[in-house]
Amino acid sequence: MAEHPFLLACRRQSVPYVPVWYMRQAGRYQPEYRQLRERYSLLDICRIPELCMEVTRLPVTQLGVDAAILFSDIMVPLGPMGIDFDIVEHVGPVTRNPVQSASDVARLRVYDPAAELPYVAESVRLICDNVDVPLIGFAGAPFTLASYIVEGRPSRDYLKTKRLMWSEPAVWQSLMDKLADVVIRYLRMQIEAGAAAVQVFDSWVGSLAPEDFQAHVLPAMRRIFAAIADTGVPAIYFGVGTGELLPMFAEAGANVVGIDWRVSIREARRRTGGGVAIQGNLDPALLLAPWSEIERRARSVIDQGLEADGFIFNLGHGVVFHQPPVAVDTLRRLTEFVHEYSALRIGAGRNDA
Amino acid sequence: MAEHPFLLACRRQSVPYVPVWYMRQAGRYQPEYRQLRERYSLLDICRIPELCMEVTRLPVTQLGVDAAILFSDIMVPLGPMGIDFDIVEHVGPVTRNPVQSASDVARLRVYDPAAELPYVAESVRLICDNVDVPLIGFAGAPFTLASYIVEGRPSRDYLKTKRLMWSEPAVWQSLMDKLADVVIRYLRMQIEAGAAAVQVFDSWVGSLAPEDFQAHVLPAMRRIFAAIADTGVPAIYFGVGTGELLPMFAEAGANVVGIDWRVSIREARRRTGGGVAIQGNLDPALLLAPWSEIERRARSVIDQGLEADGFIFNLGHGVVFHQPPVAVDTLRRLTEFVHEYSALRIGAGRNDA
């Protein structure tokens, strides 16, 4: 498994073809998933290892991707901290007891995930036994988790979150510290159970000015990546709209930086200094475009990706939900195209040399 | 008026102090505005010149800013094109007949704004007669306008808009062309009525990959700025999250590029090549922070702004709506700080020389 192209690419070693997986590769675009969701809630699927394994495995079988990612919700590790939340259809995570004061933060528990979330480790083990590609463990990053529990629901401006950060920096730091502690324990549990890599989702951190990221978020991120470095498992740090933050994303200590479509692979390599692998970055809206346009844009992404070792093909954010849904066949065809086109180009390069 | 610091800065001439205005400086954070809105809708205020003048003038009087901006809604020029919309409280512009096909685009009318929107020119004249700072005319840019009328409402992903752009490029181009034609006529009318500058709001164009902006949006923007260049009135081109688009924003032909807080003034100057003035870029969420933090961050923005001629202080997006609201006094104090601190620094520079 250590020689799997996905893991080689994470470590910036040479690969026979560009590995590919998709954020939210298990989800509502799949007819099988929609059918399952008629009987089970999203959180049910997270909590029942057999269901979690099936849902995690399905896109690997259907699409031929090079990695599975633990099916879960970003909010799962927040429950045992004392956050009372629900996932509301067409809205997202809604928190009944938002965190907005020093005493709210003081009440948050840092807990032992093996005791409180045993089903997560069990799911990871079950997936590793039943899926023949590397499994990526999953956690939200402290800023993005904080944005949900401070706002109480998905937000566009993150006004309450930023206000807390600036008005009560000590409370904010304590919140970041507790969230980082939980994320570290949660990721280590997944790694111990068999995850071959982990991705930390900081989807909304691109809403911050670089100065704010540096002062109020980067320290927690450094601590997270330092605390799992001894496992030897590659860590991916992903966010949306992070163009100006990329030098600091590289400093944070991850092995791979995930980017969205707003910044090119080439520019991301330049800004991260070449010391990390890059993952991305097709606009997920392109999955609704004609195939000719998808192929043209994927080719451009792959061409830039192949300019150096250390590239993983992905979307710039999760597979979108749309009516009519993205076709499973589109993603299968894209996966094949990435494999075949990149293998040809890599082979041609070897013949040239 | 041509010697007003705001206009000097637009033209990258030297100024005695850094001029400042705020996007959405007239709005719900003002008690007087909230009171007026109990009796009049947003569109009423846009349509009644006396009300429009009062609302446009109020922040100039209250805050001491260096420019007024025509109070209006981005949707106003779309009505006579045949768009049936309403501004829904806490939602935004909702279109009852979204534009999603070739025949929808074919039906859109390019009209004479002097005949269809006479109250806009009348408002501009009334404001110019009653406000003693330059008036900035106002229009949305084709992409952002299209995003509202294609999606039918505010969106996070712009899936329908992007799908139209990629799936039916000829229809998309026709839509951009018609919107650009209307924007050009609408801006020229405002300039003829007395607007001393214009700002084109492309708030959501930062959702595009650079390649898409270049292929599907930039041509319309070039055409707009070229078509008003003969008026000699400075044009500002503004968008959110446009860090990677800035070289093309500069190419589009505007005199001033407005940026958000995600990218620094210094970096924006570098990417635009120095041939345009820069406007921005304090995170509007900072208006909810303690004054010490606002001042520290404003100082940093001004320091970078003063590294070259051609800088206008603004927020990175509109004044936010929040409960409790941003205090009018915070914005007044910020305006004073920008004026005093920048005048001191400019004066010190002169003494050094």
Chai-1 contact restraints between the chains, C-beta under 6 A:
chainA,res_idxA,chainB,res_idxB,connection_type,confidence,min_distance_angstrom,max_distance_angstrom,comment,restraint_id
A,D157,B,V320,contact,1.0,0.0,6.0,A-B,restraint_1
A,L159,B,A285,contact,1.0,0.0,6.0,A-B,restraint_2
A,L159,B,V320,contact,1.0,0.0,6.0,A-B,restraint_3
A,L159,B,H322,contact,1.0,0.0,6.0,A-B,restraint_4
A,K162,B,A285,contact,1.0,0.0,6.0,A-B,restraint_5
A,R163,B,L288,contact,1.0,0.0,6.0,A-B,restraint_6
A,W166,B,A289,contact,1.0,0.0,6.0,A-B,restraint_7
A,W166,B,E293,contact,1.0,0.0,6.0,A-B,restraint_8
A,S167,B,P290,contact,1.0,0.0,6.0,A-B,restraint_9
A,A209,B,W261,contact,1.0,0.0,6.0,A-B,restraint_10
A,A209,B,D283,contact,1.0,0.0,6.0,A-B,restraint_11
A,G241,B,G241,contact,1.0,0.0,6.0,A-B,restraint_12
A,G243,B,G243,contact,1.0,0.0,6.0,A-B,restraint_13
A,G243,B,E244,contact,1.0,0.0,6.0,A-B,restraint_14
A,E244,B,G243,contact,1.0,0.0,6.0,A-B,restraint_15
A,E244,B,R262,contact,1.0,0.0,6.0,A-B,restraint_16
A,E244,B,V263,contact,1.0,0.0,6.0,A-B,restraint_17
A,W261,B,A209,contact,1.0,0.0,6.0,A-B,restraint_18
A,R262,B,E244,contact,1.0,0.0,6.0,A-B,restraint_19
A,V263,B,E244,contact,1.0,0.0,6.0,A-B,restraint_20
A,D283,B,A209,contact,1.0,0.0,6.0,A-B,restraint_21
A,A285,B,L159,contact,1.0,0.0,6.0,A-B,restraint_22
A,A285,B,K162,contact,1.0,0.0,6.0,A-B,restraint_23
A,L288,B,R163,contact,1.0,0.0,6.0,A-B,restraint_24
A,A289,B,W166,contact,1.0,0.0,6.0,A-B,restraint_25
A,P290,B,S167,contact,1.0,0.0,6.0,A-B,restraint_26
A,E293,B,W166,contact,1.0,0.0,6.0,A-B,restraint_27
A,V320,B,D157,contact,1.0,0.0,6.0,A-B,restraint_28
A,V320,B,L159,contact,1.0,0.0,6.0,A-B,restraint_29
A,H322,B,L159,contact,1.0,0.0,6.0,A-B,restraint_30
